[in-house]
Amino acid sequence: MNRAWTLEELAAWCVKQVYAERSDALQALGEAWGWLQSRDLITWNPDQIKEVLGMLVRGVYIPERSRPASHDAWPYTIPCVAKLVNEGLQFSSPITFLVGENGSGKSTIIEALAEAFKFDDRGGRNLGQYANNRPKSTLGSTIQLDLTSKGAAVLRGPRSKRRGFFLRAETAMGLLETKSGTHGYWEEDLAQASHGEGFLTVFATMFQEPLLYLMDEPEAALSFTSCLRLVGLMHQLGQTGAQVICATHSPILASTPGADIIEVGEHGSRRAEWKELELVDHWRRYMENPSFYLRHITE
């Protein structure tokens, strides 16, 4: 006799589907939803399933009243930002990567997300109070987050419960040195550590709870092996109820199983499979034949 699944059974089944060697998390989640509906086991909609999977942010949008009159001024001249203004941006997996060239807008979106979720825009924890007096960015001051109930509880709850982390490679070393030994951060003196060692300490110390983690080009300080360690950590976080949104140039990080990949560029933004990314194609061709690229630079 069929019966409705318990919350725990549904969560376990969906997570297994999404992370069982599947690179297409959105399709896997859709199949899970269709399978449940076809058997009359449960009548939840996809947003409710996202709640079960532990996501905090379903998407981001700009209310119509806050939209710019034209796209002639930065950052609205960036194609992916212009598309966000018109259509919003949805997150469909616990792990999301924004991939694109320098200047494509991926870091602009990550920084705006950080500001909207009340992280310090230079990096750090979510404490609801900026550690610097910089004004919010244009995009950060206008976007709205579509939060799940879990995300709303974290953002609007007591300040002591607002954790998570924003790692911004551009300003990370200053943060790592100033926060060493501070309560709630890490005990190690990272002024004596290499850039990469410092990043790994932050990951091991701060990326543990089922919360929101934003990263802007974390591969900047990481070796090949360290990138693989970060892939393992992100995969584990996604399986245990956290949400990770990361801007990256790294084909290694973007290969994290179950991740949703959004490629940004002159076209705006579009979802893509890892093997279809321009980034992956360029690296593959370069590793096979470096001279194909270098002849245009060295000759």
C-alpha positions in Angstrom: 0.0 0.0 0.0 1.4 3.4 -1.0 1.9 6.0 1.8 3.1 9.6 2.0 6.8 9.8 2.6 8.1 11.4 5.7 10.2 14.5 5.4 13.3 12.6 6.3 12.6 9.9 3.6 11.9 12.5 0.9 15.1 14.4 1.8 17.2 11.3 1.7 15.8 10.1 -1.6 16.1 13.5 -3.3 19.7 14.0 -2.1 20.6 10.6 -3.3 19.1 11.3 -6.8 20.9 14.7 -7.1 24.3 13.4 -6.0 24.3 9.8 -7.3 27.0 10.5 -10.0 24.7 13.1 -11.6 26.1 16.3 -13.1 22.6 17.6 -14.0 21.2 18.4 -10.6 18.2 20.3 -11.9 17.1 17.4 -14.2 17.7 14.9 -11.4 15.6 16.9 -9.0 12.8 17.2 -11.6 12.8 13.5 -12.1 12.6 13.0 -8.4 9.6 15.3 -8.3 7.9 13.6 -11.2 8.5 10.1 -9.7 6.9 11.1 -6.4 3.9 12.7 -8.1 3.3 9.8 -10.5 3.0 7.5 -7.5 0.7 9.8 -5.5 3.3 9.6 -2.7 3.3 13.3 -2.1 2.0 16.4 -3.7 4.8 18.9 -2.9 5.9 21.3 -5.5 9.6 21.9 -6.5 10.0 24.9 -4.2 9.0 22.7 -1.2 11.5 20.1 -2.3 14.2 22.9 -2.3 13.2 23.6 1.3 13.9 20.0 2.1 17.3 20.0 0.4 18.3 22.8 2.6 18.7 25.7 0.2 18.5 29.2 1.7 18.2 31.4 -1.5 15.9 30.3 -4.3 16.8 33.2 -6.5 17.4 36.9 -6.9 15.5 39.7 -8.7 15.0 43.4 -8.9 11.5 44.7 -8.1 9.9 46.6 -10.9 9.9 49.8 -8.9 13.7 49.6 -8.5 14.6 48.7 -12.1 16.8 51.3 -13.9 15.1 53.4 -16.6 17.8 52.3 -19.0 20.8 50.0 -19.2 23.3 52.7 -20.2 25.1 52.9 -16.9 27.3 50.4 -15.2 26.6 47.7 -13.9 23.5 47.4 -16.1 25.7 47.5 -19.2 27.0 44.0 -18.2 24.9 41.5 -20.2 24.3 39.1 -17.3 23.3 41.9 -15.0 20.9 43.3 -17.6 19.4 39.8 -17.9 19.1 39.6 -14.1 17.2 42.9 -14.2 14.7 41.6 -16.8 14.3 38.0 -15.7 15.9 37.5 -12.3 18.2 34.6 -11.6 17.1 31.3 -10.1 19.1 28.8 -8.1 18.1 25.2 -8.5 20.8 23.2 -6.7 22.6 23.5 -3.3 25.8 24.2 -5.3 25.9 26.8 -8.0 28.8 28.1 -10.1 29.0 31.3 -12.1 31.6 30.8 -14.8 32.8 33.4 -17.3 35.7 35.6 -18.5 37.1 38.5 -16.6 34.7 41.4 -16.7 31.7 39.1 -17.5 29.9 40.1 -14.3 30.1 37.0 -12.2 31.9 38.8 -9.3 29.5 41.7 -9.5 26.6 39.3 -8.9 28.4 37.5 -6.1 29.2 40.7 -4.3 25.6 41.9 -4.6 24.3 38.6 -3.2 26.7 39.0 -0.3 25.5 42.5 0.4 21.8 41.5 0.2 22.5 38.6 2.7 24.2 41.1 5.0 27.7 39.8 4.7 30.6 42.2 4.9 31.2 43.0 1.3 35.0 42.6 1.8 34.5 39.1 3.1 33.7 37.4 6.4 30.8 36.1 8.4 27.2 37.1 8.3 26.8 39.2 11.5 24.3 41.7 10.2 26.6 44.6 10.7 29.2 45.8 8.2 32.8 45.8 9.4 33.5 48.7 7.1 31.7 51.9 6.1 31.7 51.4 2.4 28.3 52.1 0.8 26.5 49.2 -0.8 27.1 48.7 -4.5 24.5 49.8 -7.0 23.3 46.3 -7.6 23.6 45.2 -4.0 21.3 48.0 -2.9 18.5 47.2 -5.4 18.3 43.4 -5.6 15.9 41.3 -3.5 16.5 37.7 -2.4 13.8 35.1 -2.8 14.5 33.2 0.4 13.3 29.8 1.6 11.9 29.6 5.1 15.4 28.5 6.3 17.1 31.4 4.6 14.6 33.9 6.1 15.1 32.4 9.5 18.9 32.8 9.2 18.8 36.3 7.8 16.2 37.7 10.3 17.2 35.7 13.3 19.4 36.7 16.2 22.8 38.2 15.2 24.6 35.3 17.0 23.0 32.8 14.6 23.8 34.7 11.4 26.8 32.8 10.3 27.8 31.4 6.9 30.7 33.0 5.1 31.7 35.2 2.1 35.2 34.5 0.8 36.4 37.1 -1.7 39.9 36.4 -3.1 40.6 40.0 -3.8 40.5 41.0 -0.1 41.0 37.7 1.6 44.6 38.1 2.8 43.8 41.2 4.8 40.8 39.5 6.3 42.8 36.3 7.1 45.4 38.3 9.0 43.1 40.6 10.9 40.7 37.9 12.0 43.3 35.4 13.2 42.7 34.6 16.9 39.4 36.4 16.9 36.5 34.7 18.7 34.4 32.8 16.2 37.0 32.6 13.6 40.3 30.6 13.5 43.0 30.3 16.1 46.0 30.0 13.7 48.1 33.1 13.0 47.6 33.2 9.2 50.1 36.1 8.8 52.7 33.3 8.9 50.9 31.1 6.4 51.0 31.0 2.6 48.0 32.3 0.7 46.8 28.8 -0.1 47.3 27.5 3.5 45.3 30.5 4.7 42.4 29.7 2.4 42.4 26.0 3.5 42.3 27.0 7.1 39.3 29.2 6.5 37.5 26.4 4.6 38.2 23.9 7.4 37.1 26.3 10.2 34.3 28.3 8.8 32.6 26.1 6.2 31.0 23.5 8.5 27.3 24.4 9.2 24.3 24.0 6.9 24.3 27.7 6.0 25.0 30.0 3.0 28.6 30.2 1.6 29.5 32.6 -1.1 32.9 32.6 -2.8 34.5 34.8 -5.4 37.3 33.1 -7.3 38.6 31.0 -4.4 41.0 29.1 -6.7 43.2 32.2 -6.9 45.4 30.9 -4.1 44.9 27.1 -4.6 47.0 24.5 -6.2 45.5 21.6 -8.2 45.4 19.4 -5.1 43.9 22.1 -3.0 41.2 22.7 -5.6 40.3 19.1 -5.3 40.0 19.4 -1.6 37.7 22.3 -2.0 35.6 20.2 -4.4 35.2 17.6 -1.8 34.2 20.1 0.9 31.6 21.8 -1.4 30.1 18.4 -2.3 29.9 17.5 1.4 28.3 20.8 2.2 25.7 20.3 -0.5 24.8 16.9 0.9 24.4 18.2 4.5 22.0 21.1 3.9 24.3 24.0 3.1 24.1 26.2 -0.1 27.2 27.3 -2.0 27.3 29.9 -4.7 30.7 30.4 -6.3 32.2 32.6 -9.1 35.1 30.8 -10.6 37.5 30.4 -13.5 38.5 26.9 -12.4 37.3 23.9 -14.5 38.2 21.8 -11.4 35.8 23.6 -9.1 33.1 23.7 -11.7 33.2 19.9 -12.0 31.8 19.4 -8.5 29.2 16.6 -8.8 25.6 17.8 -8.7 26.4 21.5 -9.2 24.3 23.8 -11.4 26.6 25.8 -13.7 25.6 29.2 -15.0 27.8 30.5 -17.8 27.9 34.3 -18.1 29.2 36.4 -21.0 28.1 38.5 -23.9 25.0 36.4 -24.3 23.9 37.3 -20.7 23.7 34.0 -18.7 22.7 30.5 -19.5 22.9 27.1 -17.9 25.4 24.7 -19.2 26.9 21.3 -18.7 30.5 21.2 -17.5 31.7 19.6 -20.7 30.0 22.3 -22.8 31.7 25.2 -21.0 34.0 27.5 -23.1 36.3 27.4 -20.1 36.6 23.6 -20.2 37.0 23.6 -24.0 39.9 26.1 -23.9 41.7 24.2 -21.1 41.3 20.9 -22.9 42.7 22.2 -26.1 45.5 24.1 -24.4 46.6 21.0 -22.5 46.6 19.0 -25.7 48.5 21.5 -27.8 49.8 24.7 -26.0 51.4 25.9 -29.3 48.0 26.4 -30.8 47.5 29.3 -28.4 51.1 30.4 -27.7 51.9 31.0 -31.4 49.6 34.0 -31.3 51.4 35.4 -28.3 55.1 34.6 -28.8 55.5 34.9 -32.5 
